[in-house]
Amino acid sequence: MLKRNIVFNTEKIINALMKNLYVEKPCKVLAVKEHSKFVDVEYYDNNEPKILYNVPVKHIQSSRAFVFLGLSVGDRGTLRFFDSSVTEYLESLENKSRESRAHDINDGYFAVGFFPTQELYNLLPQYGDIVIGTAEGATVEISGSDIVISGGNVNISSNVIIDGKSFLTHRHSTSGGSPTGGVI
């Protein structure tokens, strides 16, 4: 009888801890704030809808580059949870925390992506090391040393250097015909 009570109480303690220990949950964006720096999201906890407000968004970035994906209401992703205070990290840019909480609901961030359907991926080319695209069909595909831009218009707002020659100030060897002569 005593052994059964110990096992039962131990299971209750473990279940109570697990119920409040968050690791990762799929979610949907309800509101976008500060140009996609924060979002309000809906997630499910024990099949009950819950809302978490002002969740920081984790975009892909390094000290030299970034990939920014503009977010809209209805976008999907995952809530991921830090082992300690995410607020202290965001405010001080340190990897240390004075708090000892672990995987708390208040220490979440939103990771972009993870749709529950393959619909969006049907638009992408089958090959490419890196593919960036929009739902409307515009893509930039990098495969090895080749870059292919397709769908939509390409608008360039600054000078482009092609084979060491300025696009804005270049001249052709012959003019008036089609095609024009080579760039000089």
N, C-alpha and C positions, 0 to 999 in steps of 0.2 A: 504494500500500500504506500509506504513512504517513497519507494523508488518511482512509482507511478506519479505521485505528486511532484517529485523533483523534475521528472521529464516533462510533465504538463506545465509546470511553472517556467521551466527553461524555454519551452516552445512559445509560451505567451510573451516572454521577454524578447526573444528573437523576433517574433512576428511584430511586436510593437516597435522595435528598432528598425526593422525593414520597412515598415509602413511610413516612417519618417526619414528614410535614407533615399535621396534622389540621385540618380546617375544620369539617365537620359530619357527623354520623352518626346514623341512626335507632337507637333503643334502647328497651329494655323495663325497667321498674322491678322489681328483685328484692327490695329492702328499703327501707322508709321510716324515716327517723331524725329525731329532734327535731321532731316535729309538722310534717313535710314541709319542713324546712330543708335536709336532705341526703338523698340516695338512693344506693343501690348499683344499678348498671345493667348490663345485658348488651347488648353490641353485637357486630357482626361486623367483623372485619378480615381481608381476603383470604379470605372465606367461612369463617373460623374464629371460633367464639364466644369472646369475651373479657369479663371482668368488671372494672368500674371501681368502686372503693369510695369512699364519703363524698364524692360529687359535690354541690357546692352547687346548690340549685334557684333558678332565676330566676323569681320571681313578678312579675306586673304591678304596678308601684308607682311613685308619685311622692312628692314631699315632703309632699303633702296627702292622698293617697288610695291605696288598694290594692285589688286583687282577689286573693283567696286561694282557690286550688283545692286541696282536700284530696286527697292522693295515696294510692293503694293499690298493693299488689303487682300487677303485670300491666299497669299503666298504661303508655302509650306517650309518647314525646317524642323530642327530638333532643339529642344531645351537641353543644355548640358550643364552640369553642376560642378563647381569647384570644391575642393577639399577644405577650403577656408574662405575668408571674406573676399568676394570679388570687388567690393566697393573700395577697400584699402588698396588693392592692386591697381585699379583704374585711377585712383587719386594720386598715388605716390609712384607708380611705375616700378614698384619693388615686388620681388617674389616672396616677400615675407608677410606674415599676418600675425597680429597679436591675438586673434581669436582662434579657438580650438574647435569650433563647430565643423562638421564634415557633411558635405553634400546637402546643405540646407536649401530650402526652396528660395530663399532670398539671395543665394549665391549662384544664380543661373545666368547663362548667356544664350543668345539665339544663334544657331549655326544655320546658315542659308542652305536650302535644298532639301532633298529627301522627300520627293513627291510620292504619293501612294499610287502612281500610275506611270506607265511608260510613254504616255502621250507626247510629252515635250521632247523626248529623245528621238522620236521618229523624224524630226526635222533635221537632225545633224547628219553630216556626211559619215560614211562608214569608216573612213581612214583619216588619220591625222594624229600627230603627237599631242597637239593642243588645238582645241576647237572652241571658239567663243561665238555665240550666236544669239539671235532673238527669236521669239515665237513667230515673228513676221517673216522669217526666212533669211535675214542677213547673217552672214557668217564670215569669220576670219579663221582660216585653217592653216596651221603650221605643221609641215611634215618634213622632217630633216632640215634642209636648208631652203625649202620652198615655202612661200607665203601666198595663199590664195584668198582674195577678198571677193565675195559674191553676194548677190541680192542687194537691192537698194542702191543708193548713190554714195560715192566717196567724196567727201568734202574736205579739202585741205586748207587750213587757215594760216599756214606759215610756209616759208620757203622749203622746197624739197631739193635735195642734192642727188642727182642721178649721174653716176660715173664721174663724179667730181665737178659736174656742171650744174649751175643754179637753174632751176626750172623757171623762176620768175624773170631772169635776165638773159636766158639763152636765146640763140639765134640758130637758124637753119642755113645750110650751105646753098640751098635754092629755095626760092619762095614763089608763091603764086600758083603752084601746081598741087596736085594731090597724088601721091603723098609728097610731102615736102622733103627736102634733102636732109642729110644727117645733121645732128646737133654739132655746132662748133663753139 
